[in-house]
Each structure stands twice: as structure tokens, then as C-alpha cells.
Amino acid sequence: MTNRLTARFVIALPANVFMAVQRKLGLVFLERSTRWGMNNLLKIVPVAGGAVAGTLDAVVLRRVGNTAIEWFEEPS
């Protein structure tokens, strides 16, 4: 019953009203999907930042350690 009534109502709508309704619904769906995507992105940022920071720490500390070994190594 409801589907037939909705279909009849949509057919009776003028084109400009139908386009306005579609535009509004599109904006609502876009807003919801963007909000969902941003929430997931904001959850990933700390993990990615931790991975990058850990990699940089490992590279820098390895270089510092090797330099310290060269400087303080006793000649044999």
C-alpha cells in the first residue's frame, strides 16, 4: 500500500520539486558518510603517527649508537 502511494506521489511531483528533494537527500547522505569517514580517519591517525615516530626513533638511535661505538671504541 505504502509503495503504491509513494510511487503515485513521486510521479505527480513537478521536476523542479523532485530535483530539490533529491539534492537535499544527497546532501544528507554525503554529510553522514563524511562524518563516518572522518571518525574512522581520526581513529587511524594516532596509529599511523606512532608507526612513523617509532621508525624515525629506530633510525636515529641506530645512527647515534653506531657513531658512539666508532668514537669510544678502543683501538686494538
C-alpha positions as semicolon CSV with decimal commas, in nm:
position;residue;x (nm);y (nm);z (nm)
1;M;0,000;0,000;0,000
2;T;0,266;0,249;0,102
3;N;0,484;0,171;-0,201
4;R;0,199;0,240;-0,442
5;L;0,111;0,562;-0,266
6;T;0,473;0,676;-0,270
7;A;0,513;0,589;-0,638
8;R;0,199;0,780;-0,727
9;F;0,316;1,080;-0,524
10;V;0,661;1,081;-0,688
11;I;0,513;1,064;-1,036
12;A;0,284;1,357;-0,956
13;L;0,573;1,579;-0,838
14;P;0,697;1,853;-1,069
15;A;1,054;1,803;-1,191
16;N;1,199;2,100;-1,003
17;V;1,048;1,984;-0,671
18;F;1,174;1,631;-0,731
19;M;1,526;1,764;-0,803
20;A;1,520;1,975;-0,485
21;V;1,421;1,672;-0,276
22;Q;1,693;1,461;-0,436
23;R;1,951;1,734;-0,377
24;K;1,856;1,760;-0,009
25;L;1,867;1,382;0,039
26;G;2,203;1,368;-0,138
27;L;2,345;1,630;0,096
28;V;2,217;1,439;0,399
29;F;2,376;1,114;0,280
30;L;2,700;1,293;0,192
31;E;2,714;1,454;0,536
32;R;2,657;1,123;0,714
33;S;2,915;0,934;0,508
34;T;3,170;1,214;0,550
35;R;3,118;1,217;0,925
36;W;3,163;0,839;0,936
37;G;3,478;0,860;0,723
38;M;3,629;1,138;0,932
39;N;3,564;0,944;1,253
40;N;3,746;0,642;1,113
41;L;4,029;0,858;0,982
42;L;4,071;1,023;1,320
43;K;4,098;0,679;1,479
44;I;4,377;0,580;1,238
45;V;4,587;0,898;1,275
46;P;4,740;0,810;1,618
47;V;4,832;0,461;1,497
48;A;5,000;0,596;1,183
49;G;5,176;0,866;1,385
50;G;5,307;0,607;1,628
51;A;5,441;0,393;1,344
52;V;5,617;0,689;1,181
53;A;5,760;0,813;1,512
54;G;5,880;0,463;1,605
55;T;6,053;0,419;1,269
56;L;6,226;0,756;1,296
57;D;6,336;0,681;1,653
58;A;6,484;0,347;1,546
59;V;6,675;0,501;1,255
60;V;6,812;0,792;1,458
61;L;6,908;0,579;1,759
62;R;7,084;0,324;1,539
63;R;7,288;0,602;1,381
64;V;7,370;0,758;1,719
65;G;7,468;0,418;1,857
66;N;7,697;0,337;1,564
67;T;7,862;0,680;1,591
68;A;7,914;0,632;1,966
69;I;8,073;0,291;1,905
70;E;8,311;0,444;1,649
71;W;8,410;0,730;1,881
72;F;8,454;0,534;2,202
73;E;8,591;0,210;2,063
74;E;8,937;0,131;2,194
75;P;9,194;0,067;1,924
76;S;9,308;-0,294;1,918
